[in-house]
Amino acid sequence: MSDSFRAGLQAARAKRGYLLPHHGLFRLLSPDFAEAYEAAYGRLALQPVALPAEEKEFLWLVITAVVGSATARHHVRRYREAGGGIEGVEAALRLAGFAVARSRFDFAAEGWAGQLPGWDAGAAEAAALEALTPTLPPSRRALALLAACTARRDSAGVQRYLRAAYAVGVEERWMAEAMCLTVQPAGLPNVVHAAGLWRGVIASGEVQASDAFRAWVEIPAEGDA
């Protein structure tokens, strides 16, 4: 038992390049479960799926910053190895901070509407985001905020940045991966919630979804928004 336990952890370290505290716990509970977890997590988080490597690691920076996950600091190294620079790290931090604060525009739209006739909170939010990250492509902003709002269970933010991503032509599989990357650091229930919101946005006709994603919406599911 002891030798196989150590061998399993050594194999996990060799695959990832690091170990976190829960890796040993999972293996003590069930080696089969530990292997299944490693396979699922590694396939999504560490291997190519839809996003290019640098784009994916940039999203990881935003997600880990917005949830405050210091144990995920290896993604800083992975981002640098994928070609990212300090400017990108700082942009990710600005986007994470924006995700935390963006709901104040929703608050003002609802609470201050009577005092601000003609004011467009959505336009103000978009202008603030552009001013904060002037060199980033709109597609990267939309993906990053979609991921961050998924992690924070910010319903209005998820809907807003889904619409923004469609508006600038982001691939749907990129959007899906941005959402799904939050499973491990922020929890599956938040992804379930965001997926339900996405289905609602498609069903309402607010975006021009692909045939595959429209077919997804046509199948009823529990938890739809």
Phi and psi in degrees as GROMACS dihedral restraints (atoms count N, CA, C in turn):
[ dihedral_restraints ]
;  ai    aj    ak    al  type     phi  dphi    fc
    3     4     5     6     1   -63.7    20    10
    4     5     6     7     1   -44.7    20    10
    6     7     8     9     1   -66.1    20    10
    7     8     9    10     1   -42.9    20    10
    9    10    11    12     1   -68.2    20    10
   10    11    12    13     1   -35.3    20    10
   12    13    14    15     1   -62.7    20    10
   13    14    15    16     1   -48.8    20    10
   15    16    17    18     1   -63.3    20    10
   16    17    18    19     1   -40.7    20    10
   18    19    20    21     1   -63.7    20    10
   19    20    21    22     1   -39.4    20    10
   21    22    23    24     1   -63.6    20    10
   22    23    24    25     1   -42.5    20    10
   24    25    26    27     1   -68.5    20    10
   25    26    27    28     1   -37.6    20    10
   27    28    29    30     1   -63.7    20    10
   28    29    30    31     1   -38.3    20    10
   30    31    32    33     1   -66.2    20    10
   31    32    33    34     1   -40.4    20    10
   33    34    35    36     1   -63.9    20    10
   34    35    36    37     1   -41.8    20    10
   36    37    38    39     1   -63.6    20    10
   37    38    39    40     1   -41.3    20    10
   39    40    41    42     1   -63.7    20    10
   40    41    42    43     1   -36.9    20    10
   42    43    44    45     1   -71.7    20    10
   43    44    45    46     1   -44.3    20    10
   45    46    47    48     1   -90.5    20    10
   46    47    48    49     1   -32.0    20    10
   48    49    50    51     1    91.6    20    10
   49    50    51    52     1     3.3    20    10
   51    52    53    54     1  -164.4    20    10
   52    53    54    55     1   167.3    20    10
   54    55    56    57     1  -130.0    20    10
   55    56    57    58     1   143.3    20    10
   57    58    59    60     1  -112.9    20    10
   58    59    60    61     1   160.3    20    10
   60    61    62    63     1   -55.5    20    10
   61    62    63    64     1   -35.3    20    10
   63    64    65    66     1   -74.2    20    10
   64    65    66    67     1   -16.8    20    10
   66    67    68    69     1   -61.6    20    10
   67    68    69    70     1   -44.2    20    10
   69    70    71    72     1   -68.0    20    10
   70    71    72    73     1   -38.1    20    10
   72    73    74    75     1   -61.4    20    10
   73    74    75    76     1   -45.9    20    10
   75    76    77    78     1   -60.0    20    10
   76    77    78    79     1   -40.5    20    10
   78    79    80    81     1   -71.2    20    10
   79    80    81    82     1   -34.2    20    10
   81    82    83    84     1   -66.3    20    10
   82    83    84    85     1   -36.8    20    10
   84    85    86    87     1   -66.7    20    10
   85    86    87    88     1   -52.5    20    10
   87    88    89    90     1  -164.1    20    10
   88    89    90    91     1   114.6    20    10
   90    91    92    93     1   -56.9    20    10
   91    92    93    94     1   -36.4    20    10
   93    94    95    96     1   -64.0    20    10
   94    95    96    97     1   -43.5    20    10
   96    97    98    99     1   -63.2    20    10
   97    98    99   100     1   -43.1    20    10
   99   100   101   102     1   -59.6    20    10
  100   101   102   103     1   -42.1    20    10
  102   103   104   105     1   -67.1    20    10
  103   104   105   106     1   -41.1    20    10
  105   106   107   108     1   -64.4    20    10
  106   107   108   109     1   -41.5    20    10
  108   109   110   111     1   -62.4    20    10
  109   110   111   112     1   -46.0    20    10
  111   112   113   114     1   -59.7    20    10
  112   113   114   115     1   -41.7    20    10
  114   115   116   117     1   -65.0    20    10
  115   116   117   118     1   -45.4    20    10
  117   118   119   120     1   -68.1    20    10
  118   119   120   121     1   -48.3    20    10
  120   121   122   123     1   -64.0    20    10
  121   122   123   124     1   -45.5    20    10
  123   124   125   126     1   -63.4    20    10
  124   125   126   127     1   -37.8    20    10
  126   127   128   129     1   -64.4    20    10
  127   128   129   130     1   -39.4    20    10
  129   130   131   132     1   -84.1    20    10
  130   131   132   133     1   -48.4    20    10
  132   133   134   135     1   -84.1    20    10
  133   134   135   136     1   -33.4    20    10
  135   136   137   138     1  -113.9    20    10
  136   137   138   139     1   -10.3    20    10
  138   139   140   141     1  -116.0    20    10
  139   140   141   142     1   159.0    20    10
  141   142   143   144     1   -63.6    20    10
  142   143   144   145     1   135.5    20    10
  144   145   146   147     1  -123.8    20    10
  145   146   147   148     1   -79.7    20    10
  147   148   149   150     1  -121.5    20    10
  148   149   150   151     1   -40.2    20    10
  150   151   152   153     1   -76.5    20    10
  151   152   153   154     1   144.1    20    10
  153   154   155   156     1   -62.0    20    10
  154   155   156   157     1   155.2    20    10
  156   157   158   159     1   -58.2    20    10
  157   158   159   160     1   -46.8    20    10
  159   160   161   162     1   -67.6    20    10
  160   161   162   163     1   -38.5    20    10
  162   163   164   165     1   -62.7    20    10
  163   164   165   166     1   -43.4    20    10
  165   166   167   168     1   -63.7    20    10
  166   167   168   169     1   -45.9    20    10
  168   169   170   171     1   -70.1    20    10
  169   170   171   172     1   -29.4    20    10
  171   172   173   174     1   -62.2    20    10
  172   173   174   175     1   -44.6    20    10
  174   175   176   177     1   -62.1    20    10
  175   176   177   178     1   -38.1    20    10
  177   178   179   180     1   -59.9    20    10
  178   179   180   181     1   -39.8    20    10
  180   181   182   183     1   -61.1    20    10
  181   182   183   184     1   -45.3    20    10
  183   184   185   186     1   -62.0    20    10
  184   185   186   187     1   -46.6    20    10
  186   187   188   189     1   -63.5    20    10
  187   188   189   190     1   -49.0    20    10
  189   190   191   192     1   -67.4    20    10
  190   191   192   193     1   -32.3    20    10
  192   193   194   195     1   -69.4    20    10
  193   194   195   196     1   -40.9    20    10
  195   196   197   198     1   -72.3    20    10
  196   197   198   199     1   -27.4    20    10
  198   199   200   201     1   -95.2    20    10
  199   200   201   202     1    -7.6    20    10
  201   202   203   204     1    70.1    20    10
  202   203   204   205     1    41.9    20    10
  204   205   206   207     1   -95.3    20    10
  205   206   207   208     1    91.8    20    10
  207   208   209   210     1   -66.8    20    10
  208   209   210   211     1   -27.1    20    10
  210   211   212   213     1   -68.7    20    10
  211   212   213   214     1   -15.2    20    10
  213   214   215   216     1   -93.6    20    10
  214   215   216   217     1    22.1    20    10
  216   217   218   219     1   -64.0    20    10
  217   218   219   220     1   -16.4    20    10
  219   220   221   222     1   -61.4    20    10
  220   221   222   223     1   -20.3    20    10
  222   223   224   225     1   -70.6    20    10
  223   224   225   226     1   -22.5    20    10
  225   226   227   228     1   -64.1    20    10
  226   227   228   229     1   -46.7    20    10
  228   229   230   231     1   -60.7    20    10
  229   230   231   232     1   -45.0    20    10
  231   232   233   234     1   -63.9    20    10
  232   233   234   235     1   -36.2    20    10
  234   235   236   237     1   -65.0    20    10
  235   236   237   238     1   -43.3    20    10
  237   238   239   240     1   -64.5    20    10
  238   239   240   241     1   -40.5    20    10
  240   241   242   243     1   -66.3    20    10
  241   242   243   244     1   -26.8    20    10
  243   244   245   246     1   -83.2    20    10
  244   245   246   247     1    -0.1    20    10
  246   247   248   249     1   109.2    20    10
  247   248   249   250     1     0.6    20    10
  249   250   251   252     1   -77.8    20    10
  250   251   252   253     1   150.9    20    10
  252   253   254   255     1  -114.6    20    10
  253   254   255   256     1  -178.4    20    10
  255   256   257   258     1   -59.9    20    10
  256   257   258   259     1   -36.4    20    10
  258   259   260   261     1   -59.1    20    10
  259   260   261   262     1   -38.3    20    10
  261   262   263   264     1   -68.3    20    10
  262   263   264   265     1   -39.2    20    10
  264   265   266   267     1   -60.5    20    10
  265   266   267   268     1   -44.7    20    10
  267   268   269   270     1   -66.4    20    10
  268   269   270   271     1   -37.4    20    10
  270   271   272   273     1   -63.8    20    10
  271   272   273   274     1   -39.9    20    10
  273   274   275   276     1   -62.3    20    10
  274   275   276   277     1   -40.1    20    10
  276   277   278   279     1   -66.4    20    10
  277   278   279   280     1   -39.3    20    10
  279   280   281   282     1   -63.4    20    10
  280   281   282   283     1   -41.6    20    10
  282   283   284   285     1   -66.2    20    10
  283   284   285   286     1   -38.7    20    10
  285   286   287   288     1   -62.4    20    10
  286   287   288   289     1   -43.5    20    10
  288   289   290   291     1   -63.6    20    10
  289   290   291   292     1   -39.4    20    10
  291   292   293   294     1   -63.0    20    10
  292   293   294   295     1   -40.5    20    10
  294   295   296   297     1   -60.9    20    10
  295   296   297   298     1   -37.5    20    10
  297   298   299   300     1   -66.7    20    10
  298   299   300   301     1   -35.4    20    10
  300   301   302   303     1   -98.3    20    10
  301   302   303   304     1   -13.9    20    10
  303   304   305   306     1   -61.4    20    10
  304   305   306   307     1   -25.0    20    10
  306   307   308   309     1   -64.9    20    10
  307   308   309   310     1   -13.7    20    10
  309   310   311   312     1   -66.1    20    10
  310   311   312   313     1   -27.6    20    10
  312   313   314   315     1   -68.7    20    10
  313   314   315   316     1   -38.6    20    10
  315   316   317   318     1   -63.0    20    10
  316   317   318   319     1   -42.7    20    10
  318   319   320   321     1   -58.9    20    10
  319   320   321   322     1   -47.3    20    10
  321   322   323   324     1   -65.9    20    10
  322   323   324   325     1   -37.4    20    10
  324   325   326   327     1   -60.3    20    10
  325   326   327   328     1   -36.9    20    10
  327   328   329   330     1   -87.5    20    10
  328   329   330   331     1   -45.7    20    10
  330   331   332   333     1   -86.1    20    10
  331   332   333   334     1   -24.7    20    10
  333   334   335   336     1  -111.3    20    10
  334   335   336   337     1     8.3    20    10
  336   337   338   339     1   -55.7    20    10
  337   338   339   340     1   -39.7    20    10
  339   340   341   342     1   -66.1    20    10
  340   341   342   343     1   -26.1    20    10
  342   343   344   345     1   -93.6    20    10
  343   344   345   346     1    -7.4    20    10
  345   346   347   348     1  -130.1    20    10
  346   347   348   349     1    63.4    20    10
  348   349   350   351     1   -60.5    20    10
  349   350   351   352     1   131.6    20    10
  351   352   353   354     1    84.1    20    10
  352   353   354   355     1    -4.7    20    10
  354   355   356   357     1   -76.4    20    10
  355   356   357   358     1   137.1    20    10
  357   358   359   360     1  -108.7    20    10
  358   359   360   361     1   102.9    20    10
  360   361   362   363     1   -63.5    20    10
  361   362   363   364     1   -37.9    20    10
  363   364   365   366     1   -62.8    20    10
  364   365   366   367     1   -42.8    20    10
  366   367   368   369     1   -65.7    20    10
  367   368   369   370     1   -37.6    20    10
  369   370   371   372     1   -65.2    20    10
  370   371   372   373     1   -40.6    20    10
  372   373   374   375     1   -63.5    20    10
  373   374   375   376     1   -44.3    20    10
  375   376   377   378     1   -62.2    20    10
  376   377   378   379     1   -40.1    20    10
  378   379   380   381     1   -66.2    20    10
  379   380   381   382     1   -39.9    20    10
  381   382   383   384     1   -64.4    20    10
  382   383   384   385     1   -40.6    20    10
  384   385   386   387     1   -65.5    20    10
  385   386   387   388     1   -41.8    20    10
  387   388   389   390     1   -66.4    20    10
  388   389   390   391     1   -40.1    20    10
  390   391   392   393     1   -64.6    20    10
  391   392   393   394     1   -33.3    20    10
  393   394   395   396     1   -74.4    20    10
  394   395   396   397     1   -33.3    20    10
  396   397   398   399     1  -133.6    20    10
  397   398   399   400     1    63.7    20    10
  399   400   401   402     1   -65.2    20    10
  400   401   402   403     1   -23.9    20    10
  402   403   404   405     1   -93.4    20    10
  403   404   405   406     1    -6.4    20    10
  405   406   407   408     1   -83.5    20    10
  406   407   408   409     1   141.5    20    10
  408   409   410   411     1   -64.1    20    10
  409   410   411   412     1   145.4    20    10
  411   412   413   414     1   -54.7    20    10
  412   413   414   415     1   -32.8    20    10
  414   415   416   417     1   -64.4    20    10
  415   416   417   418     1   -39.4    20    10
  417   418   419   420     1   -69.8    20    10
  418   419   420   421     1   -40.0    20    10
  420   421   422   423     1   -59.5    20    10
  421   422   423   424     1   -47.7    20    10
  423   424   425   426     1   -62.7    20    10
  424   425   426   427     1   -45.0    20    10
  426   427   428   429     1   -62.9    20    10
  427   428   429   430     1   -44.4    20    10
  429   430   431   432     1   -63.4    20    10
  430   431   432   433     1   -43.5    20    10
  432   433   434   435     1   -71.4    20    10
  433   434   435   436     1   -31.7    20    10
  435   436   437   438     1   -62.2    20    10
  436   437   438   439     1   -46.1    20    10
  438   439   440   441     1   -63.9    20    10
  439   440   441   442     1   -45.9    20    10
  441   442   443   444     1   -65.0    20    10
  442   443   444   445     1   -41.0    20    10
  444   445   446   447     1   -70.6    20    10
  445   446   447   448     1   -32.0    20    10
  447   448   449   450     1   -61.8    20    10
  448   449   450   451     1   -47.4    20    10
  450   451   452   453     1   -61.6    20    10
  451   452   453   454     1   -33.3    20    10
  453   454   455   456     1   -91.1    20    10
  454   455   456   457     1    -2.0    20    10
  456   457   458   459     1    55.8    20    10
  457   458   459   460     1    42.8    20    10
  459   460   461   462     1   -92.6    20    10
  460   461   462   463     1    94.8    20    10
  462   463   464   465     1   -60.8    20    10
  463   464   465   466     1   -48.8    20    10
  465   466   467   468     1   -62.7    20    10
  466   467   468   469     1   -37.3    20    10
  468   469   470   471     1   -66.9    20    10
  469   470   471   472     1   -42.4    20    10
  471   472   473   474     1   -58.2    20    10
  472   473   474   475     1   -47.5    20    10
  474   475   476   477     1   -64.3    20    10
  475   476   477   478     1   -42.3    20    10
  477   478   479   480     1   -62.3    20    10
  478   479   480   481     1   -45.2    20    10
  480   481   482   483     1   -84.9    20    10
  481   482   483   484     1   -16.4    20    10
  483   484   485   486     1   -64.5    20    10
  484   485   486   487     1   -48.9    20    10
  486   487   488   489     1   -61.0    20    10
  487   488   489   490     1   -41.0    20    10
  489   490   491   492     1   -64.2    20    10
  490   491   492   493     1   -40.5    20    10
  492   493   494   495     1   -64.7    20    10
  493   494   495   496     1   -44.2    20    10
  495   496   497   498     1   -61.7    20    10
  496   497   498   499     1   -40.4    20    10
  498   499   500   501     1   -62.5    20    10
  499   500   501   502     1   -31.0    20    10
  501   502   503   504     1  -102.0    20    10
  502   503   504   505     1    10.2    20    10
  504   505   506   507     1    80.3    20    10
  505   506   507   508     1    26.3    20    10
  507   508   509   510     1   -67.7    20    10
  508   509   510   511     1   138.1    20    10
  510   511   512   513     1   -63.9    20    10
  511   512   513   514     1   139.5    20    10
  513   514   515   516     1   -62.3    20    10
  514   515   516   517     1   -36.6    20    10
  516   517   518   519     1   -66.5    20    10
  517   518   519   520     1   -30.0    20    10
  519   520   521   522     1   -65.1    20    10
  520   521   522   523     1   -43.7    20    10
  522   523   524   525     1   -60.9    20    10
  523   524   525   526     1   -44.3    20    10
  525   526   527   528     1   -61.1    20    10
  526   527   528   529     1   -42.9    20    10
  528   529   530   531     1   -67.4    20    10
  529   530   531   532     1   -38.7    20    10
  531   532   533   534     1   -57.8    20    10
  532   533   534   535     1   -43.2    20    10
  534   535   536   537     1   -65.2    20    10
  535   536   537   538     1   -48.5    20    10
  537   538   539   540     1   -69.7    20    10
  538   539   540   541     1   -24.2    20    10
  540   541   542   543     1   -60.7    20    10
  541   542   543   544     1   -20.9    20    10
  543   544   545   546     1   -81.6    20    10
  544   545   546   547     1    -4.8    20    10
  546   547   548   549     1   -55.9    20    10
  547   548   549   550     1   -50.6    20    10
  549   550   551   552     1   -73.2    20    10
  550   551   552   553     1   -47.4    20    10
  552   553   554   555     1   -78.7    20    10
  553   554   555   556     1   -24.2    20    10
  555   556   557   558     1  -120.4    20    10
  556   557   558   559     1   -13.6    20    10
  558   559   560   561     1   106.3    20    10
  559   560   561   562     1   140.7    20    10
  561   562   563   564     1   -60.5    20    10
  562   563   564   565     1   -38.8    20    10
  564   565   566   567     1   -55.5    20    10
  565   566   567   568     1   -33.8    20    10
  567   568   569   570     1   -68.9    20    10
  568   569   570   571     1   -34.4    20    10
  570   571   572   573     1   -71.8    20    10
  571   572   573   574     1   -39.6    20    10
  573   574   575   576     1   -57.0    20    10
  574   575   576   577     1   -45.9    20    10
  576   577   578   579     1   -62.6    20    10
  577   578   579   580     1   -46.4    20    10
  579   580   581   582     1   -65.3    20    10
  580   581   582   583     1   -37.8    20    10
  582   583   584   585     1   -63.5    20    10
  583   584   585   586     1   -38.6    20    10
  585   586   587   588     1   -63.5    20    10
  586   587   588   589     1   -39.8    20    10
  588   589   590   591     1   -63.3    20    10
  589   590   591   592     1   -41.0    20    10
  591   592   593   594     1   -61.5    20    10
  592   593   594   595     1   -45.5    20    10
  594   595   596   597     1   -57.6    20    10
  595   596   597   598     1   -39.6    20    10
  597   598   599   600     1   -65.9    20    10
  598   599   600   601     1   -40.9    20    10
  600   601   602   603     1   -63.1    20    10
  601   602   603   604     1   -40.8    20    10
  603   604   605   606     1   -67.5    20    10
  604   605   606   607     1   -46.3    20    10
  606   607   608   609     1   -61.6    20    10
  607   608   609   610     1   -31.7    20    10
  609   610   611   612     1   -75.5    20    10
  610   611   612   613     1   -12.0    20    10
  612   613   614   615     1    81.6    20    10
  613   614   615   616     1    11.9    20    10
  615   616   617   618     1   -69.9    20    10
  616   617   618   619     1   -23.3    20    10
  618   619   620   621     1  -132.0    20    10
  619   620   621   622     1   158.3    20    10
  621   622   623   624     1   -95.4    20    10
  622   623   624   625     1    91.0    20    10
  624   625   626   627     1   -83.1    20    10
  625   626   627   628     1   158.9    20    10
  627   628   629   630     1   -72.2    20    10
  628   629   630   631     1   167.4    20    10
  630   631   632   633     1   -58.8    20    10
  631   632   633   634     1   -41.2    20    10
  633   634   635   636     1   -63.1    20    10
  634   635   636   637     1   -42.1    20    10
  636   637   638   639     1   -75.9    20    10
  637   638   639   640     1   -30.2    20    10
  639   640   641   642     1   -67.0    20    10
  640   641   642   643     1   -38.1    20    10
  642   643   644   645     1   -62.6    20    10
  643   644   645   646     1   -38.4    20    10
  645   646   647   648     1   -57.6    20    10
  646   647   648   649     1   -42.3    20    10
  648   649   650   651     1   -71.7    20    10
  649   650   651   652     1   -28.2    20    10
  651   652   653   654     1   -71.4    20    10
  652   653   654   655     1   -15.5    20    10
  654   655   656   657     1   -94.3    20    10
  655   656   657   658     1   115.6    20    10
  657   658   659   660     1   -59.0    20    10
  658   659   660   661     1   146.9    20    10
  660   661   662   663     1  -144.1    20    10
  661   662   663   664     1   148.0    20    10
  663   664   665   666     1   -67.2    20    10
  664   665   666   667     1   145.5    20    10
  666   667   668   669     1    84.7    20    10
  667   668   669   670     1     9.5    20    10
  669   670   671   672     1   -64.3    20    10
  670   671   672   673     1   144.9    20    10
